[in-house]
Amino acid sequence: MDISHSIRIAAPRNQIFARYADVVSWPTWDSELIDVHLPAFAQGASGWLKPRQGPKSKIKLIEIKQDRCFTVESALPLCRMQFGHDLADEDGQTRVTHWVCFTGALAPLFRRLIGKGVARSLPDTLAGLKLACEAGTPNA
């Protein structure tokens, strides 16, 4: 794991995971996203997302464990970027960790080019998720 950030959210794992599974709502709590399309929240499903900074990117859900975690992968030239989302019970709350890992021949280059921006954005993304979950706002 190259980059990670965690936050504690006063909501159960299943509630947070339900928000993840409601893909169209991601831009409502993740200020880094403009739009996202994923036909199903299922392992192997492919779609795209458009971040505020950078081009529209193809994504694929490569792992899903109900109420525990999911991982999205994007292919870059000679590199793969995996974006993980992990949930764990902690002292009556849920510890949510978002992480990013770069692999492949050009991983060091993309880690430098993309990694710094991702590292800066993770705290805000998690704060948005925390606010949405703790406020009890319905999924979009």
N, C-alpha and C positions, 0 to 999 in steps of 0.2 A: 504494500500500500504506500503510495507516494505522498498523498495528501489526505488528511482527515480532520474532521471537526465533529464534536459531539455537543448535545444539549439535553437537559432533562425536561420532559414534558409531563404535566399533570393530567395524563389521559392514558387509558389502557392501550396496549399494543394493538388490539383488534380495531380500535377506533382510528388510530393513526394509519394502520395498514389499509383500512377502508378508504382513507383520503388518498393514499398512494394509488389504490386501484381505480379511483375516479380520475383517470388521466386528464380529461378535459378541464378539470379544476386546477391542475398544476400551476398555470399562470396566475391564479388568484392568490396563491400564497408564496410562489417563487417569483420574485421580482426580476430575476434574470431571464425568464422565459417570456417570449411574445406569444408563441403558439406551439401546439404539440398535436400530433395525430398518431394514434396507435389503435388499430381496429379492435384489439382485445388485450386485456391485461392478463396475458397467459405466456408461459414459457415458450420461446420460439417465435413469438409475434414480432413483426417488424413494422416500423413506421418512421416518423421523422419528428424533429423538434427544431424550432427557430429560437435561438438565444438572442438576447438584446445585442450582444456583441458577437460578431462572427456570422458565418453562413448557416443556412439550413443544413442540418446534419441527419443522416440516416441513423436510426437506432434499432437495436434488437434486444428483446428481453431474453437474457441467457440463463437466468436463474430466478426462481420464485419459491420461497418457503413461506406459506401462509402465516401471517402475523409475526414473522421473524425477520425476513429480509427479501430483497430483490436486487438484481444487478442488470444494468443496461450497458450495452457495448456499442461503440461507434468505431468504424474503420477509418483510419487516417492513412495517408501514404506511408507504407512500410511501418505501420504502428497500429496498435489497438488501444483504445481508451475505454476502460471499464469504470462505471460510476455505480458504486454500491450504496445501499441504504439498509442499515442494520438496526433492529429494535431489540432491547433487552430490559427486563424488569429490574428496577433499582429503587429500593427504599419506598415502595408504594407508588413510584412514578415509572416512566419509561425513559431509558437512555436511548436517544436516537443518534446514530452516527452515520454521516455521509462521508464517503471516501472515494478517491480516484486513483487509478493505477494505470500507468502507461507501459506497454510491452512492445517489443519489436526493435528492428534496426534503428529506426529514427525516434525511439522513445526519449532519449536524452534531449533531442531538439524540441519535441512537442512538450516535454515536461517544462522546459524553459519558456516556450512560446505561449502555451495555454495554461500551464500549471499555476503561475502567479495569479492570474485572473480568477481561476477556480478557487484557489486558496483564499483570496480576498472575498469572494462571493458566498462561500459556504456558511459563514456565521449569519449573514442576512437571510439566506434561504431557510436555514433552520429556525431563525427567529420568526419568520413568516409562518412556517409550519406550526410552531409552538403557539403563536397567537391564534391561528385558525382553529387548532384543536382545543385549546383551553377556553376559547370564547364559545365553543360549542356551535359555531356556525355550521349550517348544513353543508354538505358537499354540493358543489355546483351541479 
